[in-house]
Amino acid sequence: MRSARPVGLLLSAAAVALWAYGMTRWQPLTEPLGPWSEHLPGNNAYWARDLRFMAIMAVPLGLVLAGRGQARWSGPAVVLGGCWIAADVAIDRADPIGDDATVLLAGGGYAVLGVVAAMLLWWERRTPPRREPGTPPASDRRVLTGAACVAGVLTLVAAAMESPTDREPELNQGALATAALLVALAVGAALAAAPARTRARVGLAAGLTALSLLGVLLVRATAPGERLLPEVALGAVLLTGVTLLAWDWPGGRPIWWHHALAALIALVGPLVFLVATGITMMMMLPIGSALTELAGNSPINAADSDLLVSLAGLLSGLGVAVLLARPSVEDRRQLR
């Protein structure tokens, strides 16, 4: 897909702006009133951190799309995402707030993104790929499809984000913006993974984007505690659509029973992975509380849990990718 590079870089740039705004505008809303035990925050109190982390994850996903799944782009993109998370924790500890801080953080983020993108472009020109134009290798297609799966599962997490009060209008704004960005990344990466960009696939991509955004709005419009069904439906539609876009169409038509199996995985897979990952993190890997302490924020009340749902979404997305990031017929035969 010729437009993969500008689209990927544009979506990464949008993620940088979303991250800077979340740090300086939404994060202060979640800061506790004081260190006293009766004011300790509860479940999902640091929702701004999770939305911000998902915006950070969108930066490398956009770079993977810009690099069309090539390893020379994907590896540095993952490293950049990890370093950005570490920098985020340090910046959070400084408690930036206000328009000046937003502009400063966005400018710094764009500078870092620009330097990394320039270096990757330079590297690519020095060592051009040994393949024919317009024929993405199978490994690159798998990477792009996997990125689409990760973005799809993160979309569900962002759309269903809650807080202890569930009355913050800023939470709705942040969840909608983050989920919309991730939808664009999921659809864009899936279309880039297709063996050829046909009118049918482009039309399917447009329809899937519109339907997924409508699903995100439906999830946010549903009362907290009742979002499970629309969230599951959104995941089934988005991830099944990813397979329709990215997978081969032998003879010009999808292998429908393959996509029926993919729909079943898309229906139950994200929920199973999210629950399993969340339980594991709560019992064995309290990384949320560690990051809360490093950022200088008050710990979560002992009766609740400091679950980093953004990380659970990332790990769950990778789990779904293991099953669905198989764009060629040969890839899917390996599951038998």
N, C-alpha and C positions, 0 to 999 in steps of 0.2 A: 504494500500500500504506500504510494508515493507521499501521501499526506501524513504518514505516521510520524515523521520527524517533527514538523511544525506543530502538529496536534499534541504530541507527547510533551514537547517543551512548553507549550502554552498551558497545558494542564498542570505541569510541575510548577510553573510560575503562579498559577492560581492557587495551588496548594500552599506556596510560600506566603502569599498574602493572607490566606485563611489562617495559617499558623500564627503569623504576627498579630492579627486582629484577636485571635483567641487568647493569646498570651496577655495582651494589654487591656482587653475589654471584658472577656468572659472569665478569665481566671480570677481576677479580683473579686468577682461576685461569689465565688465559692470559698473564699478565705474565711476561716472561723472568726467568731466574735472575740474570742479570748482563750487563754489556756486552761480555763476552769473545766473540771470534769463534766459539769452539767451542760456545757456548751460544746462538747466534743461532737464532731460531725458524724453522720450515720452513713448507711449504704448509698453508694453512687454520689456522695457529696462532691467529689472532685470530677464531675462530669466534663468540665471544661478541659481538664488534662487529657481525658480519653479522646475527646473530639480533636484536640490539638495533636495528640500522638497519631491519630488516623490521618490528619492532614500531613504530618511528617511522612507517614508511610506512603502517602500518595505521591510524594516527590520522587522516590526511586521507582515507583510504578510508572510514572510518566516518563522517566528516563529509559526504562526497559522498553516502553512503547516507542520512544524516539529512536532507540537503537535497533528497533525491529527484532528484539529478542536475542541479539548477538551477545556472546559472552563478554566481549570487550566493553560493552556498556552495562550489562547486568551485574557483573561482579563489583565494579566501582560504585554502582548505584546502591547496592546493598550496604557497602561500607559507609557510604555517605549517610544513609538512613540511620545506621547505628550511631555514628558520630553526632548526628543532629539530635538524636534522643538525649545523648549525654549532655550536649550543649543546652538543650531545653531545660533539663533539671537544674543546671547551674544558673540559667537566666531566671527561672522561676524563683529561685532562692533570693534573687535581687529584687523581686516584686516590681517590675516595670509597669507603668500605668500612664495613660494619656495619649494624645495624638502624636506628640513628639516621639514617644517610645515606639508607637506603632510604625511610624515612618522609618525610624532608625533600625528596628528589627527587620522590617520588610526590605529595606535597602541592603542590609547586611546579608540577608538570605538570598536576595537576587544576585549579589556579588559572588557568593559562594556557588550558587547554581550556575552562573555564567562562566566562572572559572572552570568548574568541573565539566560543563558541556563543551567549552572550547578545547579543553585538553582531550576529551574523548573524540571530538571531531578531528583534531590534529592527529591523534593516534590512528584513527580510521583511515585518513588520507595517506599516512605513511605506509600502512600495511593494508591495502585494499583486499576485500574478501575474494577468495578464489571460488566464485560461483557465478552463474549466469544471472543477469538482472531479472528481477520479477519472479525468481524461483526460490523462495525462502527455504533453507534446509529444514529437515525434520526436527532437529534439535532446537532451532530458533522458534519454530511453530509451537513446540511443546512449552517453551519458556513463556511465550506470549499468551498461550491458553492458560497456563498456570497463573500468570499475573492477572488475567481476567477473572479467574476463580477466586483469587485472594481479594481482589477489589469487590467482587460480588458478595462475598461473605461479610466483608467489612461494611458494605452498604447496609446489610441487615442490622449490624451492631449499631451503626450511626443512627439509622432510622428509628430504632427502638430505645435509644438512650433515655434514661430517666434520672430523676434527682430525688432527694428526700422529700421535697415539697411538691414537685411536679407543677409548679405555678410560674416558673420563670419564663417570660416570653423570649428571653435570649437563648434559652435552651432549645426551643423550637426553631429559632432562626439558625442556630449553629448546627443542629441535627439535619435540618433540611439542606443547608449549604454543603455540609460535608458529604451527606448521602448523594446529592446530585453530582458532586465532583467524582465520587467513586463510581457512580453509574456510568458517567462518561468514560472513565478509564476502563471499566469492564467491557463496555461495548466496543470502544476503540481498539483495545488489545485483542479482543476476539476477532474483529474484522481484519486487523493486521495479520492475524494468524491464518486466515483463509488462504487456500492455494491460489485463488484468483478473486479479484474484486468484480463481481458481476452485478448487474442491476438488481437481480433478485436478492443478493446478499445486502446490498446497500439499502434497499427498501426494507428488508427485515431488520437491519440495524436501526433505521429510523423508527420503525414501529416498536421495536424492543425498548429503545430509549424512552419513547413517550409512555409506553405501558409501565415501565419500571418507575419512572418519575411519578406517575399517577399512583403506583403502589406505595411509594415513599410517603406521599401526601396522605394516603389512606391510613398508613401505620401511625403517622403523627396525629391524625384526627381521631384515632381510637383512644379511649381512656386508658391511662396506665393500668397495668394489670390485666388488660384484655387484648393485648397486642399480639399474642402468640399466633393466632390463626392468620391474620393479615401478614405477619412477618414471615411465616412459613410459606404462604402463597407467593409473596414477593420473591423469596429465595428460589422457589420452584420455577417461577417464570423467568427470572433473570439468569439463573445458571443453566436452565434448559436452553434458553435463547443463546447463551454463550456457546454451547455445543453446536447448535444449528448454524451459527455464524462461522465457527472455527474449524469444524470437522469437514472431512472430505465428503463430496457428493458424487460417488461413482455413477457415471452415466448421466450426470446432471441432476440427480435427485438424491435427497438424503436417504440413508438406510434407516427407515423409520423405527424399526424395533431397537436399534442401537440407541436412538434418542429417547425411546420409551424407557429403557433402562436408565439412561442419564436423568430423565425426569424423576424417576423413583429415587435415585441418589440425591438429586437436588432437593427433593421434598423432605427427606429425613436426615440426610447427611449433615448439613450445617447445624441443625439442632443437636444431634447426637454429639458431634465434635465440640460444640460450644459448651454443652453440659459437662462432658467428660473433662475438657480442658479447665473449665471453671472450678470444678470440684478438686481437680489435681492441684491447681494453683492455691486454692484456699487451704488445703490440707498439707501440702508439701513445699510449695514455692511462694512464700509471701512477698513477692517482688513489689506489689503495690505499696505495702507499708514501708518497705525499704526506700522506695522512691519518694514517698511522702516525707520521710524523715530527712532524706538528702536535700529535698527542696525547702526544708525549714517550715513545713506546714504541720498543723496539729494532727495527731493520730486519730484514726477512726475509733469510735466508741467500741469498747470491748465486746458489747453484745452484737455488733455488726461486723462486717468484713470489708477490708480494703482490697476489693477485686479489681484488677486492671483489665477491664473488659476489652480494651483495644488490643492488648497482647493476646487475649483469648481468641479474639476475632482473627488476628494474624495467623496464629497456630492452626485454628480451625480451617481457615482458607487454604493453608498449605496441605492440610489433610484432605480436603475436598479436591485440591489440585492433583494429588496423587491418583485419584480415581478418575477425574474428568479431563485432565490435561493430556489427552490422547487423540490428537486431531486426525491421524492417519488410520486407515483400516488395520494396518499391521500393528500399530500401537494397541488398538483395542483387542486384537486377537491374543495378545500377551496376557490378558486377564483371564482367559479361559483355563 
